[in-house]
Amino acid sequence: QAQVMESGGGSVEVGGSLRLSCVVSKFGYNTYSMAWFRQATGKEREGVAGIDSEGRTSYADSVKGRFTISHIKTENTEATRTIYLQMNNLTPEDTGMYYCAADLVVSGWGPSRKKTDYPYWGQGTLVTVSS
């Protein structure tokens, strides 16, 4: 069973930056899709950015140009996969719990940002942006 662990959340002021990390262990597959989701209080969990093993990426319109998802192409540990989410020019609307998710599937449509497409999830890391 894959294990997902996020880190890097925190509190920043408007315009600040954070980098989130996600490590998926027991997940030594050459093909995969991984994504970042976020959930604000009282709102649905939404897909923010996705990446697959081929390096294709997808972004929600609300974060395009501000967030960048990336992955480590060659891991030191074969059973581990790591992705990052660099978040710049943060606004209060970016506040929420950020979750990392992983799947073994690579879609012909590119990395999915639909929560129902991902079976493996982390516990989340909190991002708070204050004005």
C-alpha positions as CSV (number, residue, x, y, z in Angstrom):
1,Q,0.0,0.0,0.0
2,A,1.5,3.3,-1.1
3,Q,2.0,5.9,1.7
4,V,1.7,9.6,0.9
5,M,3.3,12.3,3.0
6,E,3.1,16.1,2.4
7,S,5.2,18.8,4.0
8,G,6.0,22.5,3.6
9,G,2.8,24.2,4.6
10,G,2.8,27.3,6.7
11,S,1.7,30.9,7.2
12,V,2.7,33.6,4.8
13,E,1.6,37.1,3.8
14,V,-0.1,38.1,0.6
15,G,2.5,37.9,-2.2
16,G,4.7,35.4,-0.5
17,S,5.8,32.0,-1.6
18,L,5.8,28.5,-0.3
19,R,7.1,25.2,-1.6
20,L,5.2,22.0,-0.8
21,S,6.7,18.6,-1.0
22,C,5.1,15.2,-1.4
23,V,6.8,11.9,-0.9
24,V,5.1,8.7,-1.9
25,S,6.7,5.6,-0.6
26,K,6.1,1.9,-1.4
27,F,5.3,3.3,-4.9
28,G,8.1,2.1,-7.1
29,Y,6.3,2.3,-10.4
30,N,7.6,3.7,-13.6
31,T,4.3,5.1,-14.7
32,Y,2.2,7.2,-12.4
33,S,0.1,10.3,-12.0
34,M,0.3,12.6,-9.0
35,A,-1.5,15.8,-8.1
36,W,-2.0,18.5,-5.6
37,F,-5.5,19.3,-4.3
38,R,-6.7,21.9,-1.8
39,Q,-9.7,22.3,0.3
40,A,-10.8,25.6,1.9
41,T,-13.1,25.6,4.9
42,G,-16.7,24.9,3.7
43,K,-15.6,24.2,0.1
44,E,-15.2,21.2,-2.1
45,R,-11.7,19.7,-2.6
46,E,-10.4,21.0,-5.9
47,G,-7.5,19.9,-8.1
48,V,-4.7,22.5,-8.2
49,A,-2.0,20.8,-10.4
50,G,-1.1,17.4,-11.7
51,I,2.0,15.8,-13.2
52,D,2.6,12.4,-14.6
53,S,5.7,10.2,-15.1
54,E,6.1,11.5,-18.6
55,G,6.5,15.0,-17.2
56,R,3.2,16.4,-18.5
57,T,1.5,18.9,-16.3
58,S,-1.9,20.4,-15.8
59,Y,-3.1,23.4,-13.8
60,A,-6.3,24.9,-12.5
61,D,-6.9,28.3,-14.1
62,S,-6.8,30.0,-10.7
63,V,-3.1,29.1,-10.2
64,K,-1.7,29.2,-13.8
65,G,1.4,31.4,-13.9
66,R,1.8,31.3,-10.1
67,F,2.1,27.7,-9.2
68,T,4.6,25.2,-10.6
69,I,4.4,21.4,-10.1
70,S,7.5,19.4,-10.6
71,H,8.9,15.9,-9.9
72,I,12.2,14.2,-9.3
73,K,12.8,12.2,-12.5
74,T,15.4,9.8,-11.0
75,E,14.9,8.9,-7.4
76,N,17.6,7.6,-5.2
77,T,15.2,5.1,-3.8
78,E,13.4,3.0,-6.4
79,A,10.2,2.7,-4.3
80,T,9.8,6.4,-3.8
81,R,8.3,9.2,-5.9
82,T,8.6,12.9,-5.0
83,I,6.8,15.9,-6.3
84,Y,6.8,19.6,-5.4
85,L,4.4,22.5,-5.7
86,Q,6.1,25.9,-5.9
87,M,3.5,28.5,-5.0
88,N,4.3,32.2,-5.7
89,N,2.4,35.4,-5.4
90,L,0.0,33.8,-2.9
91,T,-3.4,35.3,-2.1
92,P,-5.9,34.7,0.7
93,E,-7.9,32.6,-1.7
94,D,-5.0,30.1,-1.7
95,T,-5.6,29.4,1.9
96,G,-6.6,25.8,2.7
97,M,-5.4,22.3,3.4
98,Y,-3.3,21.0,0.6
99,Y,-3.3,17.3,-0.2
100,C,-1.1,15.2,-2.4
101,A,-2.6,12.2,-4.3
102,A,-1.1,9.5,-6.4
103,D,-2.3,6.9,-8.9
104,L,-0.6,4.2,-11.1
105,V,-2.4,5.3,-14.2
106,V,-1.1,7.6,-16.9
107,S,-4.0,9.0,-18.9
108,G,-3.8,9.8,-22.6
109,W,-5.5,13.1,-21.6
110,G,-2.6,14.2,-19.3
111,P,-2.5,14.2,-15.5
112,S,-6.0,14.3,-14.0
113,R,-7.1,16.8,-11.4
114,K,-10.2,14.9,-10.5
115,K,-10.2,13.6,-6.9
116,T,-12.1,10.5,-7.8
117,D,-9.2,9.4,-10.1
118,Y,-6.7,9.1,-7.2
119,P,-6.7,6.2,-4.7
120,Y,-3.8,7.2,-2.6
121,W,-3.9,10.3,-0.4
122,G,-1.9,12.1,2.2
123,Q,-3.1,13.7,5.4
124,G,-2.6,17.2,4.1
125,T,-0.5,20.3,4.9
126,L,-2.1,23.6,5.9
127,V,-1.4,26.8,4.0
128,T,-2.6,30.1,5.4
129,V,-2.2,33.3,3.5
130,S,-2.9,36.5,5.4
131,S,-3.4,40.0,4.2
